[in-house]
Amino acid sequence: MFSPSEDQITIEEKLSSTEIKFEKWRKTIGLFLGPLVFIILLFLPFSNLSSPAHKLLAILGLVVTFWVTEPIPIPITALLGALMCVILGVGSDKDVLAPFADPIVFLFIGSFILAEAMKVHRLDRRFAYAILSLSWVGNSSNRLLFAMGLACAFVSMWISNTATTAMFFPIALGILKALEEIDEKTKFKNLSTGMMLLVAYAASVGGIATPVGTPPNLIGIGMIDRILGNKISFFQWISFALPITVIMFLVLFFLIIILHPPEKKKLSGIREYIKEKKKGLGKWKRGEKNALLAFLIAVTLWILPGLFAVLGIGFSQHQAFFKSHLPEGIVALIAACLLFFLPVNWKEREFTLSWKQAVNIDWGTIILFGGGLTLGSLMFSTKLADAIGSTLLGITGASSQWGITFLAIFLGILMSETTSNTASANMVIPVMIAISQTSGTSPIPPALGACLGASFGFMLPVSTPPNAIVYSSGRIPITRMIKTGILFDLTGLILIWLGLRILCPLLGLM
């Protein structure tokens, strides 16, 4: 799930003055470069493209340039691209705007509202302290790091990586400051760097485990459904993504403690500090219980159809009922609506969530998703995706099923280092589907590879908001972030490819 917009801590607030100047120049250059790219592509001859495909290529040139340089907000760029498609005659207004009301968009909306309720009633924070206070953590520095990363990854399965990092960032800082006060002689430089990086990276890793964990997941599911007609259920997604997430998290943990080994194996006083913070949350409140109930109802209804499929023929009728009457988007909306019926104070007619709180959800991501679906669909209807796919196929030489999948993951990771993971997914997934179709291989593994790869981007503070948030602590030397990020990007590339190579055939995702 995803966070409300107020949790979206901007990158600019978390950068140094030099980096802010770079961002300013990047945006200024992009503001003029985008229209220039559009004009050049519009007037260059492309004999292999139809007129609508040629116009769409010029629009994509503008959109991609703006997505990478961000002279205007990324969601507005997606909306601008859709509007230009109508104005230039690439598609009708009904065709272009229809994806903005795709059923999966309402899965976004319902998930956003549910995540807002979890934040408002601090249910996410209760999850975090519950994990950190487990008895096995004790005073061990490595176990503390493991628990911190595990808590981040788990919470990020249900809310955005930005919101998760924003929540765990002060928790981690509080722990580090408490350690420095308890043991004034020790400089916890390695532990500080390791914990900060683990918070950001684990939040991004955890997001890939469920369809609602991060926008690229739903973008991939939506495009596979809309373009290929293949529906990937909630249960199918976690069947391959959760094992990949678990292995990736374990690799991340060992990478962190190898590159940034804690100064001390035992940390005195840390267990008492966490217990005190947990105690500060008090007893379970009515709002927390209601939010948890709505959350559990949603997860149960998302998973049940997959369980019925696993159980066999006798349950096929139940599976068909869920598919026709309780698809995942409807389930998300049911859970969201429950929040407005479950009271926290009946006498005052106060319910779990108010409309004022609900409208704080991240509408920008919803607009960006709709625009991405529009551009992806038009790339196929105009045959532009086929032309781009054939060109890339000739350049890279990738023609086998798993060669194309490897290329998809690599491009997803590469793009995510320069622009948002949502924009990266919107750009890479339709192209990889087209490449697969051109080469006569299944497009599903490459689409999933591009989707998962887009959630990576660990090298720089500007690569993703979680990186920027933890970098603002002043506890991470930039060289350490780059070194750790490169190694984890490369490791992730291999792990995602191996995971898809093993699990896609086993789960019938081919």
Phi and psi in degrees as a GROMACS rama.xvg file:
@    title "Ramachandran Plot"
@    xaxis  label "Phi"
@    yaxis  label "Psi"
@TYPE xy
-130.44  164.169  PHE-2
-93.803  160.441  SER-3
-69.2696  159.077  PRO-4
-60.962  -27.9074  SER-5
-68.0357  -15.9335  GLU-6
-87.9582  -6.61656  ASP-7
-80.1956  85.7055  GLN-8
-71.8005  121.562  ILE-9
-71.1225  148.493  THR-10
-62.0204  -37.8921  ILE-11
-59.9955  -31.6444  GLU-12
-71.3384  -12.0061  GLU-13
-117.013  14.2711  LYS-14
-115.163  161.888  LEU-15
-75.242  170.181  SER-16
-62.9542  -36.8967  SER-17
-64.0682  -42.9766  THR-18
-69.4984  -32.7279  GLU-19
-65.9636  -39.2496  ILE-20
-62.3252  -41.8703  LYS-21
-60.9876  -43.1595  PHE-22
-62.0056  -40.2574  GLU-23
-63.3645  -44.1165  LYS-24
-66.68  -38.2988  TRP-25
-60.0415  -43.0842  ARG-26
-71.7536  -38.4695  LYS-27
-65.0982  -46.0737  THR-28
-61.0136  -43.5772  ILE-29
-62.4989  -35.0035  GLY-30
-60.1509  -35.1763  LEU-31
-94.4455  -30.4254  PHE-32
-68.7495  -37.5754  LEU-33
-56.9301  -56.8729  GLY-34
-59.4603  -35.0366  PRO-35
-63.7982  -45.2363  LEU-36
-60.5044  -41.2828  VAL-37
-59.3882  -48.664  PHE-38
-64.5114  -44.2965  ILE-39
-61.0614  -47.6017  ILE-40
-67.1194  -32.2924  LEU-41
-69.7149  -33.6606  LEU-42
-99.8734  -10.0976  PHE-43
-71.9838  142.882  LEU-44
-79.5595  131.072  PRO-45
-129.469  90.5887  PHE-46
-65.887  -23.9693  SER-47
-85.4428  0.312419  ASN-48
-111.895  142.383  LEU-49
-71.5122  166.61  SER-50
-59.4921  -46.1459  SER-51
-62.2491  -38.8981  PRO-52
-66.2325  -39.0606  ALA-53
-63.2606  -45.5749  HIS-54
-63.8758  -40.1438  LYS-55
-65.0617  -36.6288  LEU-56
-60.5161  -42.7121  LEU-57
-64.5635  -41.8938  ALA-58
-63.0324  -43.7284  ILE-59
-62.6145  -36.5967  LEU-60
-58.7059  -43.8388  GLY-61
-65.6648  -46.8268  LEU-62
-62.8285  -47.3796  VAL-63
-63.3038  -42.0436  VAL-64
-60.4933  -43.9981  THR-65
-69.0505  -34.636  PHE-66
-65.8871  -37.0161  TRP-67
-77.0921  -38.7855  VAL-68
-97  -20.2897  THR-69
55.9886  49.6422  GLU-70
-70.6475  -26.841  PRO-71
-127.157  161.569  ILE-72
-54.7545  140.387  PRO-73
-55.6402  -42.8696  ILE-74
-61.8545  -37.2484  PRO-75
-67.1373  -33.9699  ILE-76
-62.016  -42.4645  THR-77
-62.3226  -40.8725  ALA-78
-67.1834  -39.8372  LEU-79
-61.0702  -42.7754  LEU-80
-60.5236  -42.1964  GLY-81
-64.8506  -42.5862  ALA-82
-63.9951  -41.019  LEU-83
-65.9734  -30.2912  MET-84
-63.6873  -37.178  CYS-85
-73.1128  -46.361  VAL-86
-61.0188  -39.7204  ILE-87
-89.8004  1.70875  LEU-88
80.4431  19.336  GLY-89
-68.9589  -33.4061  VAL-90
-157.641  164.72  GLY-91
-76.7459  163.914  SER-92
-61.9661  -37.1903  ASP-93
-64.9407  -43.299  LYS-94
-68.1237  -39.981  ASP-95
-73.01  -38.5489  VAL-96
-90.8055  -13.0825  LEU-97
-56.695  -42.0916  ALA-98
-61.0492  -21.2979  PRO-99
-67.6669  -16.8524  PHE-100
-114.92  22.7435  ALA-101
-60.8204  143.85  ASP-102
-52.0118  -31.9248  PRO-103
-70.7439  -22.0999  ILE-104
-62.8077  -35.9028  VAL-105
-75.4961  -21.7578  PHE-106
-66.153  -40.2518  LEU-107
-56.5442  -53.223  PHE-108
-61.3562  -47.9587  ILE-109
-61.4172  -41.5491  GLY-110
-65.8965  -39.9628  SER-111
-60.146  -45.634  PHE-112
-66.0833  -40.7024  ILE-113
-62.9339  -41.8171  LEU-114
-64.9318  -34.4953  ALA-115
-63.2518  -41.3904  GLU-116
-64.7798  -39.3582  ALA-117
-62.3668  -37.5043  MET-118
-73.0534  -45.2851  LYS-119
-58.4557  -40.9005  VAL-120
-97.5017  9.79522  HIS-121
60.9833  28.2175  ARG-122
-66.7413  -35.69  LEU-123
-63.5024  -39.2817  ASP-124
-68.727  -34.9171  ARG-125
-65.252  -40.1248  ARG-126
-57.4424  -44.4471  PHE-127
-62.1201  -51.3517  ALA-128
-69.1943  -27.0725  TYR-129
-63.823  -40.6282  ALA-130
-72.0429  -43.3884  ILE-131
-67.1924  -24.5394  LEU-132
-94.1731  7.43902  SER-133
-59.0521  143.138  LEU-134
-60.9417  -33.2416  SER-135
-69.5978  -17.5805  TRP-136
-67.5558  -46.0988  VAL-137
55.1552  -138.312  GLY-138
-108.816  16.3888  ASN-139
-77.7269  129.576  SER-140
-66.1166  -41.5645  SER-141
-66.2899  -40.2479  ASN-142
-69.264  -33.899  ARG-143
-63.1581  -45.1567  LEU-144
-60.8096  -44.0508  LEU-145
-61.8331  -45.756  PHE-146
-64.3508  -40.6508  ALA-147
-61.5917  -47.4664  MET-148
-64.0849  -41.3472  GLY-149
-62.5106  -43.4494  LEU-150
-62.3617  -43.2642  ALA-151
-60.1371  -48.1431  CYS-152
-62.9136  -42.4275  ALA-153
-65.2175  -48.0219  PHE-154
-63.7037  -36.8511  VAL-155
-70.2317  -13.9089  SER-156
-66.0575  -20.798  MET-157
-121.57  -21.5893  TRP-158
-129.275  169.001  ILE-159
-65.8663  156.043  SER-160
-64.8434  -30.9908  ASN-161
-66.9703  -47.0285  THR-162
-64.6461  -39.2188  ALA-163
-62.7524  -46.4277  THR-164
-64.6466  -41.2313  THR-165
-61.5022  -32.2569  ALA-166
-77.2897  -43.3064  MET-167
-81.969  -19.7912  PHE-168
-57.449  -52.8492  PHE-169
-66.9012  -29.8361  PRO-170
-63.522  -46.9085  ILE-171
-64.6713  -42.3281  ALA-172
-61.7537  -40.8058  LEU-173
-62.3975  -41.5864  GLY-174
-62.5573  -45.5569  ILE-175
-65.2436  -41.5467  LEU-176
-66.3742  -37.0851  LYS-177
-63.9683  -40.9484  ALA-178
-63.3268  -40.8581  LEU-179
-68.2632  -30.5323  GLU-180
-75.2198  -37.1149  GLU-181
-70.194  -42.5813  ILE-182
-123.435  86.6769  ASP-183
-70.5471  -21.807  GLU-184
-77.7043  -26.3064  LYS-185
-91.8288  131.728  THR-186
-95.1291  107.343  LYS-187
-86.0283  57.1444  PHE-188
-69.3947  -48.5581  LYS-189
-64.2901  -44.9448  ASN-190
-62.8371  -39.6415  LEU-191
-62.5774  -49.3776  SER-192
-61.6162  -47.7848  THR-193
-61.3439  -43.9904  GLY-194
-67.0652  -42.1788  MET-195
-63.2429  -45.9216  MET-196
-65.205  -38.7928  LEU-197
-64.1471  -39.0553  LEU-198
-60.3255  -48.1393  VAL-199
-68.8455  -47.9165  ALA-200
-70.35  -40.0133  TYR-201
-64.8075  -34.4464  ALA-202
-64.2389  -39.2083  ALA-203
-71.694  -38.757  SER-204
-65.4458  -44.3959  VAL-205
-61.6417  -30.0379  GLY-206
-63.6437  -24.1165  GLY-207
-80.6573  -8.66598  ILE-208
-71.1621  -32.6044  ALA-209
-124.771  157.092  THR-210
-58.2075  -31.6534  PRO-211
-94.7972  8.48845  VAL-212
-74.3643  -30.2243  GLY-213
-159.616  146.898  THR-214
-53.0697  -41.1022  PRO-215
-55.1548  -31.4834  PRO-216
-61.2893  -49.2132  ASN-217
-71.6265  -28.4598  LEU-218
-63.8948  -45.9317  ILE-219
-61.912  -46.8607  GLY-220
-61.027  -43.043  ILE-221
-64.6945  -43.2804  GLY-222
-70.4014  -38.6749  MET-223
-62.7304  -38.3611  ILE-224
-71.1362  -49.6542  ASP-225
-71.023  -39.4359  ARG-226
-88.5222  -40.861  ILE-227
-103.322  -16.2229  LEU-228
76.7146  16.5276  GLY-229
-104.484  123.523  ASN-230
-95.7878  126.224  LYS-231
-103.45  116.333  ILE-232
-77.8188  167.618  SER-233
-56.6835  -44.979  PHE-234
-65.4004  -42.6636  PHE-235
-61.1304  -41.091  GLN-236
-60.8215  -53.568  TRP-237
-66.8445  -21.8162  ILE-238
-62.9312  -33.3459  SER-239
-105.041  -32.2428  PHE-240
-78.5753  -35.5621  ALA-241
-65.0739  -45.5058  LEU-242
-59.5204  -39.7412  PRO-243
-63.1338  -41.6957  ILE-244
-62.6002  -44.8013  THR-245
-60.6273  -48.0126  VAL-246
-64.7386  -41.2229  ILE-247
-64.6523  -38.758  MET-248
-66.181  -41.7541  PHE-249
-62.4109  -42.4713  LEU-250
-62.9914  -42.5828  VAL-251
-60.1307  -45.8932  LEU-252
-59.3139  -47.9483  PHE-253
-68.8161  -33.5975  PHE-254
-63.2147  -41.3788  LEU-255
-65.6441  -47.2041  ILE-256
-74.6021  -21.1495  ILE-257
-77.592  -45.1746  ILE-258
-77.2793  -30.7868  LEU-259
-133.012  66.6646  HIS-260
-64.3845  130.27  PRO-261
-57.9646  145.012  PRO-262
-64.9548  -31.3145  GLU-263
-131.415  141.261  LYS-264
-78.3886  -30.439  LYS-265
-114.846  134.493  LYS-266
-118.914  105.842  LEU-267
-72.4475  136.474  SER-268
87.6656  -8.11082  GLY-269
-72.5368  -34.5127  ILE-270
-64.7289  -40.2805  ARG-271
-66.2044  -37.0647  GLU-272
-62.2295  -46.7834  TYR-273
-66.9119  -39.5405  ILE-274
-60.7719  -39.0811  LYS-275
-65.136  -42.0271  GLU-276
-65.1204  -40.6293  LYS-277
-64.3969  -41.3166  LYS-278
-63.0149  -31.7937  LYS-279
-64.2903  -21.0116  GLY-280
-72.1634  -20.6152  LEU-281
75.1373  -166.913  GLY-282
-74.4922  160.642  LYS-283
-59.5414  128.897  TRP-284
-97.4719  162.295  LYS-285
-58.1405  -40.0124  ARG-286
-62.6366  -40.2835  GLY-287
-63.1994  -44.443  GLU-288
-63.1721  -42.0943  LYS-289
-64.9979  -44.0167  ASN-290
-62.547  -41.0752  ALA-291
-64.3478  -40.468  LEU-292
-61.217  -48.114  LEU-293
-62.1  -40.9167  ALA-294
-61.5072  -47.4025  PHE-295
-66.7927  -36.4161  LEU-296
-62.3288  -44.876  ILE-297
-61.7108  -49.9735  ALA-298
-62.1633  -41.6419  VAL-299
-61.7494  -46.8319  THR-300
-70.2281  -26.8604  LEU-301
-71.4056  -36.553  TRP-302
-87.0202  -30.1591  ILE-303
-54.0514  -45.644  LEU-304
-57.2166  -39.4698  PRO-305
-65.593  -38.8545  GLY-306
-65.3592  -39.4237  LEU-307
-62.7567  -37.9043  PHE-308
-64.8171  -39.3616  ALA-309
-68.5291  -36.4939  VAL-310
-70.0636  -22.018  LEU-311
113.656  -165.352  GLY-312
-59.6569  -40.7888  ILE-313
-59.9126  -18.7094  GLY-314
-107.185  7.23606  PHE-315
-63.4787  -31.7929  SER-316
-65.9214  -40.4916  GLN-317
-65.152  -40.3646  HIS-318
-62.7428  -41.7372  GLN-319
-64.1081  -36.4989  ALA-320
-62.9251  -46.4209  PHE-321
-62.1381  -40.8967  PHE-322
-63.5539  -38.686  LYS-323
-90.1255  -33.3374  SER-324
-107.486  -26.1982  HIS-325
-131.88  57.3138  LEU-326
-64.5796  166.214  PRO-327
-61.5911  -36.1507  GLU-328
-65.4263  -39.4859  GLY-329
-66.8588  -39.4225  ILE-330
-60.2353  -44.5825  VAL-331
-60.6164  -39.7766  ALA-332
-71.1514  -35.7754  LEU-333
-60.5949  -48.2512  ILE-334
-62.0112  -39.8165  ALA-335
-65.2907  -43.6012  ALA-336
-64.3947  -34.1083  CYS-337
-56.3736  -33.4118  LEU-338
-63.3762  -22.6749  LEU-339
-93.1589  -2.86863  PHE-340
-108.622  -29.6367  PHE-341
-79.1641  115.924  LEU-342
-81.9954  149.1  PRO-343
-107.738  -22.0412  VAL-344
-151.738  91.4054  ASN-345
-63.999  -36.1752  TRP-346
-59.5692  -39.8982  LYS-347
-93.3562  3.23057  GLU-348
55.94  43.7671  ARG-349
-100.491  132.404  GLU-350
-114.157  175.38  PHE-351
-56.4754  -37.6254  THR-352
-138.776  139.106  LEU-353
-98.4177  161.622  SER-354
-64.8568  -34.3504  TRP-355
-59.6542  -38.116  LYS-356
-74.252  -38.9037  GLN-357
-65.3387  -34.2911  ALA-358
-73.5175  -2.44723  VAL-359
-78.1868  0.0723231  ASN-360
-64.1353  163.665  ILE-361
-80.6519  83.8874  ASP-362
-66.1161  -25.7157  TRP-363
-60.9715  -41.117  GLY-364
-65.6431  -36.0174  THR-365
-64.1456  -43.8512  ILE-366
-63.7903  -43.4313  ILE-367
-61.4474  -41.0582  LEU-368
-64.0141  -45.9474  PHE-369
-61.077  -42.7051  GLY-370
-64.3484  -38.5709  GLY-371
-64.2561  -41.8017  GLY-372
-62.7545  -39.9113  LEU-373
-61.0222  -51.8587  THR-374
-64.1638  -39.2057  LEU-375
-62.835  -43.6655  GLY-376
-64.9706  -42.7652  SER-377
-67.4169  -32.1516  LEU-378
-60.9223  -31.0507  MET-379
-85.5055  -41.3614  PHE-380
-67.2102  -29.0109  SER-381
-91.9228  -3.95034  THR-382
70.9646  13.0492  LYS-383
-66.8367  -39.3094  LEU-384
-60.478  -37.8955  ALA-385
-62.3644  -43.0829  ASP-386
-65.3649  -44.2352  ALA-387
-64.5107  -42.837  ILE-388
-60.0932  -44.1023  GLY-389
-63.7875  -39.0037  SER-390
-64.4615  -47.525  THR-391
-64.1432  -35.0149  LEU-392
-62.9712  -40.6491  LEU-393
-69.6087  -35.4214  GLY-394
-72.2931  -46.0218  ILE-395
-86.8277  -27.4051  THR-396
78.0703  1.3876  GLY-397
-72.892  122.872  ALA-398
-135.408  -18.5895  SER-399
-82.3817  162.197  SER-400
-52.3565  -49.4782  GLN-401
-89.5995  -16.6717  TRP-402
-69.0906  -42.2638  GLY-403
-67.2172  -38.4655  ILE-404
-63.0267  -41.3699  THR-405
-61.6551  -43.525  PHE-406
-61.9066  -39.6237  LEU-407
-62.9509  -45.091  ALA-408
-63.2873  -44.9713  ILE-409
-59.7259  -46.3093  PHE-410
-66.425  -37.1705  LEU-411
-61.4212  -44.9797  GLY-412
-66.4329  -44.2708  ILE-413
-61.0041  -45.775  LEU-414
-66.1687  -34.9665  MET-415
-69.2516  -17.0359  SER-416
-75.6983  -18.232  GLU-417
-114.51  -18.4931  THR-418
-147.394  178.013  THR-419
-64.4582  154.124  SER-420
-64.381  -31.6954  ASN-421
-67.4019  -46.0258  THR-422
-63.9481  -39.5844  ALA-423
-59.1415  -46.3691  SER-424
-62.9621  -42.1502  ALA-425
-61.6736  -33.3675  ASN-426
-80.4609  -43.0568  MET-427
-86.8558  -39.7393  VAL-428
-59.1656  -50.9633  ILE-429
-61.9928  -35.057  PRO-430
-65.2141  -41.6554  VAL-431
-69.1845  -32.9147  MET-432
-63.2507  -43.2903  ILE-433
-65.1241  -42.1173  ALA-434
-59.6696  -43.5169  ILE-435
-63.1511  -43.242  SER-436
-65.4818  -37.8249  GLN-437
-64.1082  -38.6117  THR-438
-85.8463  -3.97875  SER-439
77.9899  23.828  GLY-440
-112.428  166.106  THR-441
-65.885  128.647  SER-442
-81.9503  -8.63111  PRO-443
-68.5428  -50.9119  ILE-444
-58.1  -44.2398  PRO-445
-62.7078  -38.7302  PRO-446
-63.2261  -41.7831  ALA-447
-67.0344  -37.5413  LEU-448
-62.9948  -44.6204  GLY-449
-64.0224  -38.0745  ALA-450
-63.1655  -49.4  CYS-451
-69.964  -39.292  LEU-452
-61.9424  -32.0613  GLY-453
-66.3633  -19.5355  ALA-454
-81.3802  -6.0634  SER-455
-92.244  165.768  PHE-456
145.381  76.526  GLY-457
-116.316  2.69823  PHE-458
-79.5174  -40.0049  MET-459
-126.323  157.936  LEU-460
-60.0804  -31.7606  PRO-461
-85.1916  -3.93643  VAL-462
-66.4441  -36.9307  SER-463
-158.373  147.851  THR-464
-53.7186  -41.3724  PRO-465
-55.5156  -39.7455  PRO-466
-61.1164  -44.4231  ASN-467
-64.6386  -38.944  ALA-468
-61.6251  -51.1882  ILE-469
-72.619  -30.0819  VAL-470
-64.517  -29.5132  TYR-471
-65.5351  -15.2235  SER-472
-66.3615  -20.3904  SER-473
76.5005  8.34162  GLY-474
-102.089  3.33444  ARG-475
-121.653  106.793  ILE-476
-60.8024  137.448  PRO-477
-58.8074  -34.9731  ILE-478
-63.7395  -34.8687  THR-479
-70.4311  -38.2834  ARG-480
-64.4761  -42.9976  MET-481
-63.7808  -47.3271  ILE-482
-61.5091  -49.35  LYS-483
-64.8341  -41.0978  THR-484
-63.5276  -43.6196  GLY-485
-61.9301  -47.1402  ILE-486
-62.3999  -39.7176  LEU-487
-74.7844  -33.4457  PHE-488
-60.223  -47.4851  ASP-489
-65.5235  -41.2533  LEU-490
-63.5202  -42.8293  THR-491
-62.5096  -39.9752  GLY-492
-54.9776  -47.3235  LEU-493
-70.0842  -43.8952  ILE-494
-65.814  -42.0758  LEU-495
-62.4876  -45.1982  ILE-496
-61.6268  -46.7979  TRP-497
-63.9585  -41.344  LEU-498
-60.889  -46.5539  GLY-499
-67.9137  -38.1584  LEU-500
-61.375  -36.9206  ARG-501
-85.1277  -45.177  ILE-502
-85.6205  -33.7838  LEU-503
-59.244  -48.8433  CYS-504
-62.279  -37.946  PRO-505
-66.3929  -34.9346  LEU-506
-96.6294  2.75555  LEU-507
74.1223  23.104  GLY-508
-93.119  64.2747  LEU-509
